Amino acid sequence: MINMNNYSNREPLPPIRRSSSGNSMYSSPGTVRNYEPKHKKAPKKSNKKIKYRGQIDYVILLCVILLVAIGIIMVFSSSYYTAGQGENADMYSFLKKDIIYASLGFMAMYFVSRIDYEILKPFIKPLYFGSILLLLLVFTPLGVVHNGARRWLNFGFEFQPSEIAKFALIITLAAILENNPKMLDDFKGVLKYLGIMILPTGIVAMENLSTAIVIGGISVVLLFVYSPKLRYTLIIGGMGASGVLALIFGSWRSDRVEAWLHPELVANEKGYQVLQSLYSVASGGMFGLGIGGSRQKMGYMPEAQNDIIFAIICEELGWFGAAIVVTLFIVLIWRGIYIAIRNSNEPFAMLLATGITSMIAIQVIINIAVVTNTIPNTGIPLPFISYGGTSLVMMLASMGLLMNISRYHSKSN
């Protein structure tokens, strides 16, 4: 008999595993098999940033479409009387041009919104120095004077290079700060930053102080957002404000301060437009006189379709209509700030969004403040609404870039 006690202490054999061919795992003598389950290696963590591409911000698109539509209506309403005066005059002349500019602007917006915004980085030098060249050409025979101001170039068509310079400087500063993340850590780097922005700002200030204020304001906002030290922003901002005050009180522009403080004393001169603007705002009441019902545009308000158009909005649409316009701008600025915050880990995108949003905000604040005589009179167009081809096209192109940025966000794995 077989003694079973000899096998009682043996460990059981592992279960037979068959290969895909159906043969036993023990079929090959001398082959050592590993019966332990193989563990998968844990995936390595990567700090690589992955971009997620989605839809554009449709809130921005809706706000822009509504503002441009309001602008086209109000440009026609505020200009048809003066445009129709005289022989062979065309009451629709401003309307037709504004529609053409809006069409070009929407095409530019669509194109810019479809490309990857990072392709702009290699072109910062051509953009920066090209915009400066255009600004300098204004002082050559190619420059055009309108209403005593030399701000336009004529290349077979007229355009305002300072509007291009704003857009170019935002892209330039954003790219430089991304490539030099510690540039604003010390005052030496801040001075380099100041040197980059002061050149176009100074050239523009020679003939267009109001636009120079906008360019300087954008640069200070970017400095505030990206610099780790608040005192640098305060120093540069204080220097800029001092320079503006010196230019105002040390030149013929001091007359505008008098017209701001006492417009009734110079009602036939510098205070005339200020008073007419206040009459428009006051006579509109809650719901306005209706589209086309403005009295001030009937030869009383000079250039009503341009920088002072918000006064006609108040007169014809009332405070209610003016509040709708202001609300659209507030929503647009809010979305711009949200996009900048969402892209805070991508310096180039964040700074672009911040620069574009601050450009809109500064111009809206200054324009409405001038119309209501809160600050001295200065020529800043109301974005998307005031008549002006270069301004409208460049504003819509900048909105295309902002919507472009809204399509992307980055995460670290």
C-alpha positions as CSV (number, residue, x, y, z in Angstrom):
1,M,0.0,0.0,0.0
2,I,1.0,3.5,-0.6
3,N,1.8,5.6,2.5
4,M,-0.2,8.8,2.0
5,N,1.6,10.5,4.9
6,N,4.5,11.2,2.7
7,Y,2.3,13.6,0.6
8,S,0.3,15.2,3.4
9,N,2.7,18.2,3.9
10,R,3.2,19.0,0.3
11,E,1.8,22.3,-1.0
12,P,-0.8,22.1,-3.8
13,L,0.4,22.7,-7.3
14,P,-0.6,25.9,-8.9
15,P,-3.5,25.8,-11.3
16,I,-2.8,24.7,-14.8
17,R,-2.8,27.7,-17.2
18,R,-3.1,27.1,-20.8
19,S,-1.6,29.1,-23.5
20,S,-3.6,30.6,-26.4
21,S,-2.8,27.4,-28.4
22,G,-4.5,25.3,-25.7
23,N,-1.3,23.5,-24.5
24,S,-0.6,23.1,-20.8
25,M,1.8,25.5,-19.2
26,Y,3.7,22.4,-18.0
27,S,4.0,21.0,-21.5
28,S,7.5,22.2,-22.0
29,P,9.8,20.5,-19.5
30,G,12.6,22.6,-18.1
31,T,10.7,25.9,-18.8
32,V,10.4,28.1,-15.7
33,R,7.2,29.9,-15.6
34,N,6.4,33.0,-13.5
35,Y,3.0,32.5,-12.0
36,E,2.9,35.9,-10.2
37,P,0.6,38.4,-11.9
38,K,2.3,41.1,-13.7
39,H,1.6,44.6,-12.3
40,K,1.3,47.5,-14.8
41,K,3.7,50.3,-14.3
42,A,2.2,53.5,-12.9
43,P,2.1,56.2,-15.6
44,K,4.8,58.8,-15.2
45,K,3.6,62.3,-14.2
46,S,4.3,65.0,-16.7
47,N,4.4,68.7,-16.3
48,K,3.6,69.2,-20.0
49,K,0.8,71.7,-20.6
50,I,-2.0,70.4,-22.8
51,K,-4.1,72.9,-24.6
52,Y,-7.8,72.2,-24.8
53,R,-9.6,73.8,-27.8
54,G,-13.3,74.5,-27.4
55,Q,-15.9,77.0,-28.6
56,I,-15.5,80.8,-28.7
57,D,-17.0,82.8,-25.9
58,Y,-20.5,83.5,-27.5
59,V,-21.3,86.1,-24.8
60,I,-18.5,88.3,-26.2
61,L,-19.7,87.7,-29.7
62,L,-23.3,88.7,-28.8
63,C,-22.2,91.8,-27.0
64,V,-20.0,92.9,-30.0
65,I,-22.8,92.3,-32.5
66,L,-25.3,94.3,-30.5
67,L,-22.9,97.2,-29.9
68,V,-21.9,97.4,-33.6
69,A,-25.6,97.3,-34.6
70,I,-26.4,100.1,-32.1
71,G,-23.4,102.0,-33.5
72,I,-24.5,101.7,-37.1
73,I,-28.0,102.9,-36.2
74,M,-26.8,105.8,-34.1
75,V,-24.1,106.9,-36.6
76,F,-26.9,107.2,-39.3
77,S,-29.3,108.9,-36.9
78,S,-26.7,111.5,-35.7
79,S,-25.2,112.2,-39.1
80,Y,-27.9,112.3,-41.7
81,Y,-28.9,115.9,-41.2
82,T,-25.4,117.4,-41.6
83,A,-24.5,114.9,-44.3
84,G,-27.5,115.9,-46.3
85,Q,-26.7,119.6,-46.3
86,G,-25.4,121.3,-49.4
87,E,-25.4,120.5,-53.1
88,N,-24.9,116.9,-54.1
89,A,-24.8,115.9,-50.4
90,D,-25.6,112.3,-49.5
91,M,-27.5,111.8,-46.2
92,Y,-26.5,108.1,-46.3
93,S,-22.7,108.8,-46.7
94,F,-21.7,108.0,-43.1
95,L,-24.1,105.1,-42.9
96,K,-22.7,103.4,-46.1
97,K,-19.1,103.9,-45.0
98,D,-19.8,102.6,-41.5
99,I,-21.4,99.4,-42.9
100,I,-18.3,98.9,-45.1
101,Y,-16.0,99.3,-42.1
102,A,-18.1,97.0,-40.0
103,S,-18.0,94.4,-42.7
104,L,-14.2,94.6,-42.9
105,G,-14.0,94.5,-39.2
106,F,-16.1,91.3,-38.9
107,M,-14.0,89.6,-41.5
108,A,-10.9,90.5,-39.6
109,M,-12.5,89.3,-36.4
110,Y,-13.4,86.0,-37.9
111,F,-10.0,85.4,-39.4
112,V,-8.1,86.3,-36.2
113,S,-10.5,84.1,-34.1
114,R,-9.7,81.0,-36.2
115,I,-5.9,81.0,-36.0
116,D,-3.7,79.9,-33.1
117,Y,-2.8,83.1,-31.3
118,E,0.7,81.9,-30.5
119,I,1.7,82.3,-34.2
120,L,1.8,86.0,-33.4
121,K,5.0,85.6,-31.2
122,P,7.5,85.5,-34.1
123,F,6.1,88.7,-35.5
124,I,6.5,91.0,-32.5
125,K,9.4,92.9,-34.0
126,P,7.8,93.6,-37.4
127,L,4.6,94.6,-35.6
128,Y,6.3,96.9,-33.1
129,F,8.7,98.6,-35.5
130,G,6.2,98.6,-38.3
131,S,3.7,100.5,-36.2
132,I,6.4,103.0,-35.1
133,L,7.3,103.6,-38.8
134,L,3.6,104.3,-39.6
135,L,3.4,106.7,-36.7
136,L,6.4,108.6,-38.0
137,L,5.0,108.7,-41.5
138,V,2.2,110.9,-40.2
139,F,4.7,113.8,-40.0
140,T,5.7,113.4,-43.7
141,P,3.7,114.5,-46.8
142,L,1.8,111.3,-46.5
143,G,0.2,112.6,-43.3
144,V,-3.4,114.0,-43.5
145,V,-4.8,116.8,-41.4
146,H,-8.5,116.9,-40.4
147,N,-10.0,119.5,-38.1
148,G,-6.5,120.9,-37.4
149,A,-5.1,117.5,-36.2
150,R,-2.5,115.5,-38.1
151,R,-3.4,111.9,-37.3
152,W,-4.1,110.1,-40.5
153,L,-2.1,108.5,-43.4
154,N,-3.2,108.4,-47.0
155,F,-2.1,105.4,-49.0
156,G,-5.0,105.7,-51.5
157,F,-7.2,105.2,-48.5
158,E,-7.0,107.0,-45.1
159,F,-6.4,105.3,-41.8
160,Q,-5.2,106.2,-38.3
161,P,-1.9,104.5,-37.4
162,S,-2.3,105.1,-33.7
163,E,-5.1,102.6,-33.6
164,I,-2.8,100.0,-35.1
165,A,-0.1,101.0,-32.6
166,K,-2.3,100.2,-29.7
167,F,-2.9,96.7,-31.0
168,A,0.7,96.1,-31.8
169,L,2.0,97.3,-28.4
170,I,-0.3,94.9,-26.5
171,I,1.0,91.9,-28.5
172,T,4.6,93.1,-28.1
173,L,4.5,93.7,-24.4
174,A,2.7,90.3,-23.8
175,A,5.3,88.4,-25.8
176,I,8.3,90.2,-24.2
177,L,7.0,89.6,-20.6
178,E,6.4,85.9,-21.3
179,N,9.9,85.5,-22.7
180,N,11.3,87.4,-19.7
181,P,9.2,86.3,-16.7
182,K,11.5,88.0,-14.2
183,M,11.8,91.3,-16.1
184,L,9.6,93.2,-13.7
185,D,11.2,91.9,-10.5
186,D,13.6,94.8,-10.3
187,F,13.6,98.5,-11.3
188,K,16.1,98.0,-14.1
189,G,13.8,95.6,-15.8
190,V,10.9,98.1,-15.3
191,L,12.9,100.8,-17.0
192,K,13.4,98.5,-20.0
193,Y,9.7,97.9,-20.1
194,L,9.2,101.6,-19.9
195,G,11.6,102.2,-22.8
196,I,9.6,99.8,-25.0
197,M,6.2,101.4,-24.3
198,I,7.4,105.1,-24.2
199,L,8.5,105.2,-27.8
200,P,5.1,104.7,-29.5
201,T,3.4,106.6,-26.7
202,G,5.6,109.6,-27.1
203,I,5.2,109.8,-30.8
204,V,1.4,109.5,-30.6
205,A,1.3,112.2,-27.8
206,M,2.9,114.8,-30.2
207,E,-0.4,115.0,-32.1
208,N,-2.9,112.9,-30.2
209,L,-2.7,113.1,-26.4
210,S,-5.9,111.3,-25.8
211,T,-4.8,108.1,-27.6
212,A,-1.4,108.4,-25.9
213,I,-3.2,108.3,-22.6
214,V,-5.0,105.1,-23.6
215,I,-1.7,103.5,-24.7
216,G,0.0,104.5,-21.5
217,G,-3.0,103.3,-19.4
218,I,-2.8,99.9,-21.1
219,S,0.9,99.6,-20.4
220,V,0.4,100.5,-16.7
221,V,-2.4,97.9,-16.3
222,L,-0.1,95.2,-17.8
223,L,2.6,96.3,-15.4
224,F,0.3,96.2,-12.4
225,V,-0.9,92.7,-13.4
226,Y,2.5,91.1,-14.0
227,S,4.8,92.9,-11.7
228,P,5.2,91.4,-8.2
229,K,5.9,94.8,-6.7
230,L,3.1,97.3,-6.5
231,R,5.5,100.2,-5.9
232,Y,6.8,100.0,-9.5
233,T,3.3,100.4,-10.9
234,L,2.7,103.4,-8.6
235,I,5.9,105.0,-9.7
236,I,5.4,104.6,-13.4
237,G,1.7,105.5,-13.1
238,G,2.6,108.6,-11.2
239,M,5.2,109.6,-13.7
240,G,2.7,109.2,-16.5
241,A,0.0,111.2,-14.8
242,S,2.5,114.0,-14.1
243,G,3.5,114.0,-17.7
244,V,-0.1,114.3,-18.9
245,L,-0.8,117.1,-16.4
246,A,2.3,119.0,-17.6
247,L,1.2,118.7,-21.2
248,I,-2.3,119.9,-20.4
249,F,-1.4,122.9,-18.2
250,G,1.7,123.8,-20.1
251,S,0.1,124.2,-23.5
252,W,-2.9,125.3,-25.4
253,R,-4.8,122.3,-23.9
254,S,-5.2,124.3,-20.7
255,D,-8.1,126.0,-22.4
256,R,-10.0,122.7,-22.1
257,V,-9.6,122.7,-18.4
258,E,-11.3,126.1,-18.3
259,A,-14.0,124.8,-20.5
260,W,-14.4,121.8,-18.2
261,L,-14.7,123.9,-15.0
262,H,-16.7,126.8,-16.4
263,P,-18.2,125.9,-19.8
264,E,-20.8,128.7,-19.6
265,L,-18.0,131.3,-19.6
266,V,-16.6,130.1,-22.9
267,A,-19.9,129.0,-24.4
268,N,-19.0,130.3,-27.9
269,E,-15.6,128.8,-27.9
270,K,-14.1,125.8,-26.1
271,G,-17.1,125.2,-23.9
272,Y,-19.6,125.0,-26.8
273,Q,-19.4,121.3,-27.4
274,V,-19.4,120.6,-23.7
275,L,-22.7,122.5,-23.2
276,Q,-24.4,121.0,-26.2
277,S,-23.4,117.5,-24.9
278,L,-24.9,118.3,-21.5
279,Y,-28.1,119.6,-23.2
280,S,-28.4,116.3,-25.1
281,V,-27.9,114.1,-22.0
282,A,-30.4,116.2,-19.9
283,S,-33.1,116.4,-22.6
284,G,-33.3,112.7,-23.2
285,G,-35.0,111.9,-19.9
286,M,-35.8,108.3,-19.0
287,F,-36.7,106.9,-22.4
288,G,-35.5,109.5,-24.8
289,L,-37.0,111.4,-27.7
290,G,-36.9,108.4,-30.0
291,I,-34.4,107.4,-32.7
292,G,-34.0,110.3,-35.1
293,G,-35.6,112.7,-32.6
294,S,-32.4,114.5,-31.4
295,R,-32.5,118.3,-31.6
296,Q,-28.8,118.9,-30.9
297,K,-27.7,117.1,-34.0
298,M,-29.6,119.6,-36.2
299,G,-26.5,121.7,-36.6
300,Y,-25.9,122.4,-32.9
301,M,-23.6,119.5,-32.1
302,P,-20.4,119.5,-34.2
303,E,-19.3,116.0,-35.3
304,A,-22.1,114.3,-33.5
305,Q,-21.4,110.9,-35.0
306,N,-17.8,110.8,-33.7
307,D,-16.5,111.0,-30.1
308,I,-19.6,112.7,-28.7
309,I,-22.1,110.1,-30.0
310,F,-23.0,108.9,-26.5
311,A,-24.7,112.2,-25.9
312,I,-27.0,111.5,-28.9
313,I,-27.7,108.0,-27.5
314,C,-28.8,109.6,-24.2
315,E,-31.0,112.1,-26.0
316,E,-32.7,109.7,-28.4
317,L,-32.7,106.5,-26.3
318,G,-32.8,108.1,-22.8
319,W,-31.1,106.9,-19.7
320,F,-32.7,103.5,-20.2
321,G,-31.0,103.1,-23.6
322,A,-27.7,104.5,-22.3
323,A,-27.9,102.0,-19.4
324,I,-28.3,99.1,-21.9
325,V,-25.2,100.3,-23.8
326,V,-23.2,100.6,-20.6
327,T,-24.4,97.2,-19.5
328,L,-23.2,95.6,-22.7
329,F,-19.7,97.1,-22.1
330,I,-19.7,95.9,-18.5
331,V,-20.5,92.4,-19.6
332,L,-17.9,92.5,-22.3
333,I,-15.2,93.7,-19.9
334,W,-16.3,91.1,-17.3
335,R,-15.9,88.3,-19.9
336,G,-12.5,89.7,-20.8
337,I,-11.3,89.6,-17.2
338,Y,-12.7,86.0,-16.8
339,I,-10.7,84.8,-19.9
340,A,-7.6,86.5,-18.6
341,I,-8.0,84.8,-15.2
342,R,-8.7,81.4,-16.7
343,N,-5.5,81.6,-18.7
344,S,-3.4,82.8,-15.7
345,N,-1.0,79.9,-16.2
346,E,-0.3,81.0,-19.8
347,P,1.3,84.4,-19.5
348,F,1.1,85.3,-23.2
349,A,-2.7,84.6,-23.4
350,M,-3.4,86.2,-20.0
351,L,-1.5,89.4,-20.9
352,L,-3.2,89.6,-24.3
353,A,-6.6,89.3,-22.8
354,T,-5.8,91.8,-20.1
355,G,-4.4,94.3,-22.6
356,I,-7.4,94.1,-24.9
357,T,-9.9,94.3,-22.0
358,S,-8.1,97.3,-20.5
359,M,-8.1,99.0,-23.9
360,I,-11.9,98.7,-24.1
361,A,-12.4,99.7,-20.5
362,I,-10.2,102.8,-20.6
363,Q,-11.8,104.1,-23.8
364,V,-15.3,103.6,-22.5
365,I,-14.6,105.3,-19.2
366,I,-12.9,108.3,-20.8
367,N,-15.5,108.7,-23.5
368,I,-18.5,108.7,-21.2
369,A,-16.7,110.9,-18.7
370,V,-16.0,113.5,-21.4
371,V,-19.7,113.4,-22.6
372,T,-20.9,114.0,-19.0
373,N,-18.2,116.6,-18.4
374,T,-16.7,114.6,-15.6
375,I,-13.2,115.2,-17.0
376,P,-11.9,117.7,-19.5
377,N,-12.8,117.2,-23.2
378,T,-10.6,114.9,-25.1
379,G,-11.1,113.0,-28.3
380,I,-11.6,109.3,-27.6
381,P,-14.0,107.3,-29.7
382,L,-16.6,105.1,-28.0
383,P,-15.6,101.5,-29.0
384,F,-17.8,99.9,-31.7
385,I,-20.2,102.8,-31.8
386,S,-18.4,106.0,-32.8
387,Y,-17.8,106.6,-36.5
388,G,-14.3,105.8,-37.6
389,G,-13.0,103.1,-39.9
390,T,-9.6,102.3,-38.4
391,S,-10.9,102.3,-34.9
392,L,-13.9,99.9,-35.7
393,V,-11.8,97.5,-37.8
394,M,-9.0,97.3,-35.1
395,M,-11.5,96.9,-32.3
396,L,-13.2,94.1,-34.0
397,A,-9.9,92.4,-34.8
398,S,-8.9,92.7,-31.1
399,M,-12.2,91.0,-30.2
400,G,-11.4,88.2,-32.6
401,L,-8.1,87.7,-30.7
402,L,-9.9,87.8,-27.4
403,M,-12.4,85.1,-28.6
404,N,-9.5,83.2,-30.0
405,I,-7.9,83.0,-26.5
406,S,-11.3,82.0,-25.1
407,R,-11.2,78.8,-27.2
408,Y,-8.1,77.5,-25.4
409,H,-7.2,76.8,-21.8
410,S,-4.3,74.8,-20.4
411,K,-3.9,72.2,-17.7
412,S,-0.9,70.5,-16.2
413,N,-0.9,66.7,-16.0
